[in-house]
Amino acid sequence: MAEVIAAADWFDHQPDLRVVVVEGTGRAFCAGFDLGTFGEEGTSPAGGRVPGDTGRLMAEALEHMAPVTIARLHGHVVGGGLVLAAACDLRVASEGVRFAIPEVDLGIPLAWGGIPRLVREIGPALTKELVMTCRPFGADEAKAAGFLNRVVAEDRLDDEVDELAEAVASRPRFAVLATKAHTNAVTEQMVGLVRSWSDADGLAGGLRDPEGRRAREHYLEERMRGKHDSDA
């Protein structure tokens, strides 16, 4: 996460840069946060506040960059990965992309500023449904909800991202970046206001909650069982 923050800061200080494409490597855009980093009992030394705060800062760093950001989405986009995609200005996905927000199944609330960003992009009712039920969803539903700008075949993904990046970058830089800043200013109250609910505190509380710990253990057991079955 620190690497993403540092990269965003570097991009932000490139005076001639107009567009940055954000993408994952391998078979997924982002498979979510590594639960193993929480330690033996599922909590970090700071009780979950460190990953909660660092993730929030990472999303904010992407969102506040001056250049326009385009998320190139393929494979799985899970949990915090979906928050990072929501922090980008534009989003292009392959037809086979799968989204999931499993945090509640893990006994923790969605952190990193994910709730206000999802409310901003898809509205409160669908945000509640997807986060509370942990129901996976695909590209067509995400496009219909307004989360995605474009959905294309897998073999067209790179070309579509390049075309969108060129369409943005070929316009006058000042006008484009002013449009981004103006749009962000309109929606800033949803994401940037001082909240009575702290993401980091919520994450720490979920990690300490006994029912949440049991849910986490069950989730990991089921995932390992599925892995063993697929390897058999």
HELIX and SHEET records of a PDB file:
HELIX    1   1 ALA A    2  ASP A   12  1                                  11    
HELIX    2   2 LEU A   35  PHE A   38  5                                   4    
HELIX    3   3 ARG A   49  HIS A   64  1                                  16    
HELIX    4   4 GLY A   80  ALA A   87  1                                   8    
HELIX    5   5 VAL A  104  LEU A  106  5                                   3    
HELIX    6   6 GLY A  114  ILE A  122  1                                   9    
HELIX    7   7 PRO A  124  THR A  133  1                                  10    
HELIX    8   8 ALA A  139  ALA A  144  1                                   6    
HELIX    9   9 GLU A  154  ARG A  156  5                                   3    
HELIX   10  10 LEU A  157  ALA A  169  1                                  13    
HELIX   11  11 ARG A  173  GLY A  192  1                                  20    
HELIX   12  12 ASP A  199  ARG A  208  1                                  10    
HELIX   13  13 PRO A  210  ASP A  231  1                                  22    
SHEET    1   A 4 VAL A  19  GLU A  23  0                                        
SHEET    2   A 4 VAL A  68  LEU A  73  1                                        
SHEET    3   A 4 LEU A  90  SER A  94  1                                        
SHEET    4   A 4 ARG A 150  VAL A 152  1                                        
SHEET    1   B 3 HIS A  76  VAL A  78  0                                        
SHEET    2   B 3 ARG A  98  ALA A 100  1                                        
SHEET    3   B 3 PHE A 137  GLY A 138 -1                                        
END                                                                             
